[in-house]
Amino acid sequence: MTRRLLPLALTAAIAFPAMAGATDLPTPPRIIVSGEGEATVAPDLAVLTLSVMREAKTARAALDANNDAMAAVIAAMKSAGINDRDLQTAGIQINPRYNYTNKPDGSQEAELVAYQVTNTLSVRVRDVDKTGEILDKAVSLGVNQGGGIAFTNDNPAATVAEARKKAVANAMAKAKTLAGAAGVSLGKVLEITDQNIAPTPMPINAKAFDAAGAAAPVQAGENSYNVQVTVTFELK
């Protein structure tokens, strides 16, 4: 029995070092560079965040008052041409409000004085030129809390693709410069990774429009889409 197993054991002992040696091949020389690309486009979509807050002695009364005000806002949005699919409730909050008085012993006494109900509506405006008009109408009908506005694009794929091409071209130009300075040549591309950077929303306080007598002046400007890439090249 022992004689039969011994040759097999010797064969395995010889094979394993050979396999280990195959994994120790030197890594081919390479260079890793980063590139940036930017492309701009006019926005074709405005996303508004509109909030209505109502206060009353009871939560029921506050909610009823809020419902009436928000129903008027939603009706106005629809009459302005906003489709149902572009209106979405973003949140409803019911919070008690207290008055605090200091007592002689240093503690505080809390008195419940009212309930506040806040309803937040997200509105997508596909006709960007109407953004100021819709903001003004919403505030006139009861929007009284800080809101937000973001100008974006419904489908920025083509603009992002343009930025991505510029980023890769930028990375290749850097790699050629570095390789030339080092006296080597670029080989094939081994790996590419990228990261998109979306436009940043612009905050707007709804209270700023309380005294507005006409449509709020709003400038959509231009959206800038940025792409960063990391490219790994083989060196010859």
VOGU-3710 file (C-alpha; in Angstrom, 3 decimals, decimal comma):
1> mtrrllplal> 0,000/0,000/0,000  2,761/2,433/0,913  4,752/1,733/-2,257  1,789/2,624/-4,484  1,152/6,011/-2,816  4,755/7,208/-2,757  5,129/7,973/-6,522  1,868/9,914/-6,468  3,047/12,009/-3,550  6,335/12,822/-5,285
11> taaiafpama> 4,504/13,822/-8,471  2,270/16,259/-6,577  5,229/17,765/-4,781  6,909/18,533/-8,087  3,793/19,949/-9,762  2,860/22,482/-7,088  6,101/24,499/-7,215  5,739/24,747/-10,997  2,212/26,132/-10,637  3,328/28,629/-8,012
21> gatdlptppr> 6,092/29,858/-10,238  3,614/30,554/-13,058  1,789/33,134/-10,924  4,959/35,076/-10,181  5,253/36,562/-13,674  6,259/40,244/-13,594  3,446/42,756/-14,108  3,879/44,557/-17,460  4,691/48,277/-17,116  1,649/50,524/-17,178
31> iivsgegeat> 0,558/54,108/-16,636  -2,660/55,347/-14,993  -4,005/58,808/-15,873  -7,191/60,744/-15,163  -9,123/62,913/-17,592  -11,995/65,390/-17,333  -14,653/66,382/-19,834  -17,483/68,918/-19,753  -20,503/69,508/-21,985  -23,272/72,064/-21,518
41> vapdlavltl> -26,911/72,214/-22,560  -29,925/74,404/-21,805  -32,319/72,809/-19,262  -35,682/71,574/-20,504  -37,189/70,633/-17,137  -37,701/72,492/-13,841  -38,409/70,561/-10,642  -40,151/72,620/-7,938  -40,601/71,683/-4,282  -43,601/73,543/-2,841
51> svmreaktar> -44,741/73,306/0,795  -47,961/74,432/2,481  -48,061/74,797/6,282  -51,238/75,380/8,273  -51,654/75,693/12,032  -54,700/75,124/14,269  -55,655/74,196/17,836  -56,204/70,559/16,895  -54,420/68,267/14,480  -57,709/67,610/12,676
61> aaldanndam> -58,395/71,280/12,093  -54,796/71,897/10,931  -54,985/68,972/8,518  -58,335/70,110/7,093  -57,015/73,640/6,502  -53,876/72,251/4,893  -55,874/69,917/2,661  -57,979/72,815/1,360  -54,913/74,955/0,619  -52,970/72,173/-1,079
71> aaviaamksa> -56,024/71,148/-3,131  -56,169/74,717/-4,470  -52,445/74,602/-5,327  -52,789/71,271/-7,157  -55,817/72,545/-9,093  -53,841/75,614/-10,130  -50,936/73,436/-11,278  -53,258/71,384/-13,473  -54,923/74,492/-14,919  -51,437/75,744/-15,824
81> gindrdlqta> -50,849/72,634/-17,922  -49,029/70,382/-15,441  -49,903/66,715/-16,018  -50,877/64,333/-13,222  -47,671/62,336/-13,737  -45,653/65,458/-12,940  -47,324/66,079/-9,557  -46,136/64,016/-6,598  -46,633/64,385/-2,853  -43,152/64,433/-1,321
91> giqinpryny> -44,190/64,301/2,342  -46,744/65,217/5,019  -45,732/66,183/8,564  -47,913/66,773/11,643  -46,068/68,429/14,550  -47,256/69,860/17,868  -46,095/73,361/18,796  -45,365/74,166/22,448  -44,774/77,311/24,477  -42,132/76,878/27,161
101> tnkpdgsqea> -42,074/78,879/30,417  -39,347/78,824/33,047  -40,345/77,766/36,561  -38,724/79,021/39,821  -37,041/75,664/40,380  -35,167/75,993/37,069  -37,278/73,534/35,117  -39,489/74,324/32,126  -43,198/73,853/31,689  -44,452/72,981/28,217
111> elvayqvtnt> -47,881/74,122/27,055  -49,361/72,684/23,865  -50,672/75,641/21,872  -51,237/74,332/18,355  -50,590/71,702/15,732  -48,731/72,380/12,492  -49,356/70,359/9,334  -46,964/70,664/6,384  -47,662/69,126/2,987  -44,878/69,142/0,375
121> lsvrvrdvdk> -45,542/68,795/-3,346  -42,982/68,040/-6,055  -43,831/69,607/-9,421  -42,096/68,958/-12,730  -42,471/71,870/-15,138  -41,751/70,793/-18,710  -42,236/74,271/-20,162  -39,305/75,987/-18,429  -40,497/79,446/-19,521  -43,552/79,028/-17,267
131> tgeildkavs> -41,532/78,368/-14,104  -41,807/81,905/-12,700  -45,532/82,092/-13,457  -46,198/78,776/-11,707  -44,123/79,772/-8,666  -46,049/83,020/-8,320  -49,416/81,285/-8,654  -48,465/78,636/-6,069  -47,402/81,236/-3,492  -50,571/83,256/-4,077
141> lgvnqgggia> -52,662/80,152/-3,330  -50,979/79,149/-0,079  -47,395/77,942/-0,517  -45,705/79,543/2,494  -42,680/77,403/3,318  -39,151/77,354/1,941  -39,089/75,443/-1,328  -36,520/74,510/-3,906  -36,006/74,593/-7,640  -33,719/72,507/-9,816
151> ftndnpaatv> -33,253/73,024/-13,547  -32,365/69,752/-15,184  -32,769/67,792/-18,415  -35,276/65,074/-19,137  -32,749/63,050/-21,136  -29,132/64,282/-20,871  -27,638/61,094/-22,373  -26,288/62,808/-25,504  -24,682/65,608/-23,482  -23,111/63,151/-21,036
161> aearkkavan> -21,771/61,096/-23,959  -20,125/64,227/-25,366  -18,539/64,964/-21,982  -17,349/61,360/-21,722  -15,612/61,549/-25,120  -13,863/64,759/-24,079  -12,737/63,138/-20,821  -11,219/60,135/-22,602  -9,476/62,405/-25,134  -8,110/64,463/-22,249
171> amakaktlag> -6,776/61,337/-20,516  -5,127/60,067/-23,715  -3,444/63,426/-24,320  -2,046/63,376/-20,783  -0,820/59,808/-21,193  0,967/60,605/-24,471  2,672/63,616/-22,909  3,854/61,608/-19,903  4,993/58,656/-22,009  6,873/60,923/-24,402
181> aagvslgkvl> 8,629/62,664/-21,526  9,660/59,266/-20,137  10,890/58,001/-23,517  8,372/55,149/-23,788  5,387/54,370/-26,038  1,779/53,751/-25,118  0,354/50,294/-25,635  -3,244/49,101/-25,485  -5,816/50,394/-23,018  -6,168/47,970/-20,119
191> eitdqniapt> -8,983/49,575/-18,138  -11,329/52,596/-18,164  -13,567/53,772/-15,322  -15,731/56,885/-15,266  -17,813/58,981/-12,902  -20,633/61,367/-13,848  -21,176/64,583/-11,901  -24,766/65,858/-12,181  -25,726/69,543/-12,012  -26,364/70,944/-8,519
201> pmpinakafd> -29,936/72,121/-7,698  -30,420/75,844/-6,937  -32,294/76,492/-3,652  -35,020/79,151/-3,585  -36,996/80,349/-0,564  -40,704/80,563/-1,374  -41,131/83,472/1,064  -39,085/85,621/-1,300  -42,115/85,762/-3,592  -44,704/86,801/-0,958
211> aagaaapvqa> -44,825/90,404/-2,195  -44,444/89,614/-5,875  -47,084/91,269/-8,024  -46,076/89,504/-11,236  -44,383/86,283/-12,233  -41,225/85,645/-10,243  -38,113/86,403/-12,332  -36,375/83,072/-12,898  -33,334/82,389/-15,082  -32,825/78,787/-16,183
221> gensynvqvt> -29,237/79,349/-17,311  -27,272/76,369/-18,589  -26,545/72,925/-17,185  -22,993/71,675/-17,157  -22,430/67,909/-17,156  -18,993/66,751/-16,068  -17,351/63,357/-16,466  -14,131/62,149/-14,871  -12,374/59,063/-16,220  -9,414/56,989/-15,117
231> vtfelk> -7,571/55,143/-17,901  -4,890/52,500/-17,506  -2,475/52,097/-20,464  0,095/49,413/-21,113  3,589/50,747/-21,808  5,737/49,325/-24,579
//
